[in-house]
Amino acid sequence: MTYVVTEACIKCKYTDCVEVCPVDCFYEGENMLVIHPDECIDCGVCEPECPAEAIIPDTDDSDGKWTELNAKYATSWPNITQKKEAMPDADNLVSEPDKFDKYFSANPGEGD
């Protein structure tokens, strides 16, 4: 089992999770984070740290969409190991529905 980042992260990109990850398995896109499934050790410390509640066990990803997205982009986006400021307007967008269709970007972030 691994953890995955879901739609709630899009356009928010809180990085509290990055700060507590013992194996540095987070990768940064332009407007969200992902977890590398082969690096995640299933410790679960990231899940309660996410203010957007965007991190779930892959076993809760019923259709596998987020598991697949995390695996795909973790190989091309830069690693992030340090906390950064959330995206502008993150607090207002955190619970907006359908963020993937509206805002998802496949572009990489800056990383560390």
Secondary structure, DSSP 8 states (H G I E B T S, - for coil): --EEE-GGGTTT---HHHHH-TT--EEEBSS-EEE-TTT-----SSGGG-TT--EEEGGG-TTSHHHHHHHHHHTTS-B--S-----TTHHHHTT-S-HHHHH---SB----
